[in-house]
Amino acid sequence: MLRKLIFPILLGVAGCGVLVSLGVWQVQRLAWKENILTELDARLSGAPTPFSTAATEDADEYTRVTLSGTPAGDELHVLTSGTAGGTGYRVISKFMLDDGTAILVDLGLLPLDAKEAAPLVAPMQITGTLLWPDDQNSSTPDPDLAKNIWFARNTVAMADVLGTESFMVVASTATPSDPRLTPLPVETSGIKNDHLEYAITWFSLAFVWAIMTLFLIFRTTRQKDA
């Protein structure tokens, strides 16, 4: 009898061990992600500081900045959905700072039917967030340069096309504002944190595995009794 029980017991212990360890790992990932979101919230709620080209991604991403200058009128359109403003194009503008430096500014959402509308070219004061977006992945289509339709924000590629420095500021407010656009400020609510759901899933599977193991042991002992 004992020999027949060895396999289901080992199977149960091994399976539950793997599933529980995956659940624990997700709990650890949850704590890690919550710490990151707390840090990002602190940066996003901080007082804005003047933009500087000395900023770096590691030290300054998600910090709030102010800048003044003028849109050059050259812009890239990123097809976007699921935003607070609905579906449209994120407008990534070549923005000339007062000191002559050109950077990228995400000015907000352009409605699909306003793609050909002329941009506002006027001196602006902007408050926004420094961002190095990572929208692009291996499945993202290449941009349609002829139609000026992009499918992800890529700071380096966009800076190369527009002839700017590789900095992007996502505008929260612009004065005056371009009447075509709805600002899409950076918020942590848009950052996924599914680790709790994953942890619950793994722990639930471990529980189910344990029940199935007990049932298998019960069946094995019943067969012996028969």
C-alpha positions as CSV (number, residue, x, y, z in Angstrom):
1,M,0.0,0.0,0.0
2,L,2.7,2.5,1.0
3,R,4.5,1.9,-2.2
4,K,1.4,2.8,-4.2
5,L,1.0,6.0,-2.3
6,I,4.5,7.2,-2.9
7,F,3.8,8.5,-6.5
8,P,0.6,10.5,-5.7
9,I,2.2,12.0,-2.6
10,L,5.4,13.0,-4.5
11,L,3.2,14.4,-7.3
12,G,1.1,16.4,-4.9
13,V,4.0,17.8,-2.9
14,A,6.0,18.7,-6.1
15,G,3.0,20.3,-7.8
16,C,1.9,22.3,-4.8
17,G,5.4,23.4,-4.1
18,V,5.9,24.8,-7.6
19,L,2.5,26.5,-7.6
20,V,2.9,28.0,-4.1
21,S,6.4,29.2,-5.0
22,L,5.0,31.0,-8.1
23,G,2.3,32.6,-5.9
24,V,4.9,33.8,-3.4
25,W,7.0,35.2,-6.3
26,Q,4.0,37.2,-7.5
27,V,3.5,38.5,-3.9
28,Q,7.1,39.7,-4.0
29,R,6.6,41.2,-7.4
30,L,3.5,43.0,-6.1
31,A,5.5,44.6,-3.3
32,W,8.2,45.6,-5.7
33,K,5.6,47.2,-8.1
34,E,3.8,49.0,-5.3
35,N,7.1,50.5,-4.2
36,I,7.8,51.7,-7.7
37,L,4.3,53.2,-8.0
38,T,4.7,54.9,-4.7
39,E,7.9,56.5,-5.9
40,L,6.3,57.5,-9.2
41,D,3.4,59.1,-7.4
42,A,5.9,61.1,-5.3
43,R,7.6,62.3,-8.4
44,L,4.3,63.1,-10.2
45,S,3.0,65.1,-7.2
46,G,6.3,67.1,-6.7
47,A,6.6,70.7,-7.6
48,P,7.7,71.2,-11.3
49,T,11.3,72.3,-12.0
50,P,12.7,73.9,-15.1
51,F,13.5,71.4,-17.9
52,S,17.2,70.7,-18.3
53,T,19.0,68.7,-21.0
54,A,21.2,67.3,-18.2
55,A,18.2,65.1,-17.2
56,T,18.7,61.3,-17.4
57,E,16.2,58.5,-17.7
58,D,17.3,56.7,-14.5
59,A,17.3,59.8,-12.3
60,D,14.6,62.0,-13.8
61,E,11.9,60.0,-15.5
62,Y,8.4,60.9,-14.2
63,T,9.6,64.2,-12.8
64,R,7.5,67.2,-13.5
65,V,9.1,70.0,-15.5
66,T,8.2,73.4,-16.9
67,L,9.4,74.8,-20.2
68,S,8.7,77.6,-22.6
69,G,9.1,77.8,-26.3
70,T,7.3,77.4,-29.5
71,P,6.0,74.3,-31.5
72,A,7.8,74.2,-34.8
73,G,4.7,72.9,-36.6
74,D,6.4,69.6,-37.3
75,E,4.6,66.7,-35.6
76,L,4.2,62.9,-35.5
77,H,0.9,61.2,-35.0
78,V,0.7,58.1,-32.8
79,L,-2.5,56.1,-33.2
80,T,-3.9,55.6,-29.7
81,S,-7.0,54.1,-28.1
82,G,-8.3,53.5,-24.5
83,T,-7.4,57.0,-23.3
84,A,-9.5,59.3,-21.2
85,G,-10.1,61.2,-24.5
86,G,-11.0,58.1,-26.5
87,T,-9.3,57.1,-29.7
88,G,-7.2,59.4,-31.7
89,Y,-3.6,60.4,-32.4
90,R,-1.1,61.4,-29.8
91,V,0.6,64.5,-31.2
92,I,4.4,64.4,-30.7
93,S,5.6,67.9,-31.6
94,K,9.0,69.3,-32.4
95,F,9.2,72.0,-29.7
96,M,11.8,74.8,-29.9
97,L,12.8,75.9,-26.4
98,D,13.6,79.5,-25.8
99,D,17.3,78.7,-25.8
100,G,17.1,77.2,-29.3
101,T,17.2,73.5,-28.2
102,A,14.6,71.3,-30.0
103,I,13.0,68.5,-28.0
104,L,9.8,66.3,-28.3
105,V,6.6,67.3,-26.5
106,D,3.6,65.1,-26.4
107,L,0.9,67.8,-26.6
108,G,-2.1,65.5,-26.3
109,L,-4.8,63.6,-28.2
110,L,-5.9,64.7,-31.7
111,P,-9.4,63.4,-32.9
112,L,-9.2,61.0,-35.8
113,D,-11.2,63.4,-38.0
114,A,-8.9,66.3,-37.2
115,K,-5.7,64.8,-38.6
116,E,-5.3,67.4,-41.3
117,A,-6.1,70.4,-39.0
118,A,-3.3,73.0,-38.7
119,P,-1.3,73.0,-35.5
120,L,-1.1,76.0,-33.3
121,V,2.3,77.6,-33.7
122,A,2.7,80.2,-31.0
123,P,4.9,80.7,-27.9
124,M,3.7,78.4,-25.1
125,Q,4.3,77.8,-21.4
126,I,4.1,74.0,-20.7
127,T,4.0,72.0,-17.5
128,G,4.5,68.3,-18.0
129,T,6.3,65.1,-17.2
130,L,9.6,63.8,-18.4
131,L,9.1,60.4,-20.0
132,W,11.1,57.9,-21.9
133,P,8.1,55.8,-23.3
134,D,8.4,52.1,-23.8
135,D,5.2,51.6,-25.8
136,Q,7.0,49.7,-28.6
137,N,7.5,45.9,-28.5
138,S,8.3,43.2,-31.0
139,S,4.8,43.1,-32.3
140,T,4.4,46.8,-32.9
141,P,4.1,47.6,-36.7
142,D,6.6,50.0,-38.2
143,P,5.4,53.6,-38.6
144,D,3.7,54.6,-41.9
145,L,5.9,57.6,-42.6
146,A,4.0,58.5,-45.8
147,K,0.8,58.9,-43.9
148,N,2.5,60.1,-40.7
149,I,0.9,57.3,-38.6
150,W,2.9,55.8,-35.8
151,F,1.8,52.9,-33.5
152,A,4.1,53.5,-30.5
153,R,6.2,56.3,-29.0
154,N,9.9,55.7,-29.5
155,T,11.9,58.7,-28.3
156,V,15.1,57.9,-30.3
157,A,13.4,57.2,-33.6
158,M,11.1,60.2,-33.3
159,A,13.9,62.5,-32.4
160,D,15.8,61.3,-35.4
161,V,12.8,61.9,-37.8
162,L,12.1,65.4,-36.3
163,G,15.7,66.4,-35.8
164,T,15.5,67.0,-32.0
165,E,17.3,66.0,-28.9
166,S,16.1,62.6,-27.4
167,F,13.9,64.1,-24.7
168,M,10.1,63.8,-24.4
169,V,7.9,65.9,-22.2
170,V,4.2,64.8,-21.9
171,A,2.2,68.0,-21.4
172,S,-0.2,68.3,-18.6
173,T,-1.1,71.9,-19.4
174,A,-0.1,74.3,-22.2
175,T,-0.7,78.0,-22.2
176,P,-2.1,78.9,-24.7
177,S,-3.5,75.4,-25.5
178,D,-3.9,74.0,-29.0
179,P,-7.7,73.9,-29.6
180,R,-7.3,70.7,-31.6
181,L,-5.9,68.7,-28.6
182,T,-6.9,67.1,-25.3
183,P,-4.0,66.8,-22.9
184,L,-3.1,63.3,-21.7
185,P,-1.1,63.8,-18.6
186,V,1.0,61.0,-17.2
187,E,-0.8,59.1,-14.3
188,T,0.2,55.9,-12.5
189,S,-3.4,54.7,-12.9
190,G,-2.5,53.8,-16.4
191,I,0.4,51.5,-15.3
192,K,-0.7,47.8,-14.9
193,N,-0.2,46.1,-11.6
194,D,-1.7,42.6,-12.0
195,H,0.5,40.7,-9.6
196,L,-2.2,40.3,-6.9
197,E,-4.5,38.6,-9.4
198,Y,-1.6,36.4,-10.6
199,A,-0.8,35.4,-7.0
200,I,-4.4,34.5,-6.3
201,T,-4.4,32.4,-9.4
202,W,-1.3,30.4,-8.5
203,F,-2.5,29.9,-4.9
204,S,-5.9,28.8,-6.1
205,L,-4.3,26.3,-8.5
206,A,-2.1,25.0,-5.6
207,F,-5.3,24.4,-3.5
208,V,-7.0,22.6,-6.4
209,W,-3.8,20.5,-6.9
210,A,-3.9,19.6,-3.2
211,I,-7.5,18.5,-3.4
212,M,-6.9,16.4,-6.6
213,T,-3.9,14.8,-4.8
214,L,-6.1,13.9,-1.8
215,F,-8.7,12.5,-4.1
216,L,-6.1,10.4,-5.9
217,I,-4.8,9.1,-2.6
218,F,-8.3,8.3,-1.5
219,R,-9.0,6.4,-4.8
220,T,-5.7,4.5,-4.4
221,T,-6.6,3.4,-0.8
222,R,-10.2,2.5,-1.8
223,Q,-8.8,0.3,-4.7
224,K,-6.7,-1.6,-2.1
225,D,-9.6,-2.1,0.2
226,A,-11.7,-3.5,-2.7
